[in-house]
Amino acid sequence: MTDNIILKSVGGFYYVKSGDEIVECKAKGKFRNLSLSPVAGDVVDIEKDGTTAVISKIHPRKNKFLRPPFANLDLLVMIVSTVDPAPNFLVIDKMCAIARHKNVQVAMVITKTDLAASEQIGRIYSRAGFPVFFTGRDDSRRLSALKELMKGKLCAFSGNSGVGKSTLLNKLFPGLNLATGDISKKLGRGRHTTRQVEIFQTDVCMVADTPGFSSVELDDDNHIPKEDLPHAFIEFEKYLGECKFSDCSHTGEKGCRIKQAVEEGEIPLSRYESYTALYQRQKNIKEWQL
């Protein structure tokens, strides 16, 4: 497992796993001058400044997420519930695109399968090329397969509030005892029980519980140029380069191989609709606006 990794930050203090210890640290002032802030997942060097431990170096990051603030992610586990709340495919697909653009593997977990049908959601993402897992009342065999995928990786769980992230983490790793929240009947979504990113050491991997998100934007650290967006949709890859026009945007041009694959049922319609919605937004963003 990675050593000298920041597990969480609270009130300007950083808690770093160093060997068998968790060391409370402050960050050196030089990071403010560099406009660089340590985040959970950072691999760091620490040293003593009198009686206080300080972070003296942040090692180069493999990737970084702005919301939630997190670095060096290997596997993003996207949690999607069948109901309460119902899936928002555009939000899910935005997060998947951002993760793929940052070279993060994505797996989908469909929760609350005992409350509503899950097959259609599962088909969308398995056909797209994601590993898909289902959880309901009887989870032992299915969860063992998910744990196998997570082995040796730095993983994060994410999804809309109320989809069951903390509940699933407690099932996978009962020793975590994470707080869970009820669904608000008035709002139709869960109360936030996770307040900050926190990484936990388990017997098979390091895993983070992250705050729920209600909106994710492709801006700042998450920006994907419009010409790179097709590569962020994994099911598009095998068709790229087969369109009639080399500069095809895959949003309606004649001879578009991607559109043909959608019409033939090879690419899920909801995924294509997410792509076109994201493309329309990205094409209007200028570099100077970032």
Secondary structure, 3 states (H helix, E strand, C coil): CCCCEEEEEECCEEEEEECCEEEEEEECCHHHHCCCCCCCCCEEEEEEECCEEEEEEECCCCCEECCCCEECCCEEEEEEECCCCCCCHHHHHHHHHHHHHCCCEEEEEEECCCCCCCHHHHHHHHHHCCCEEECCCCCHHHHHHHHHHHCCCEEEEECCCCCCHHHHHHHHCHHHCCCCCCEECCCCEECCCCCCCEEEECCCCEEEECCCCCCCCCCHHHCCCCCCHHHHCHHHHHHCCCCCCCCCCCCCCCCCHHHHHHHCCCCCHHHHHHHHHHHHHHCCCCHHHC
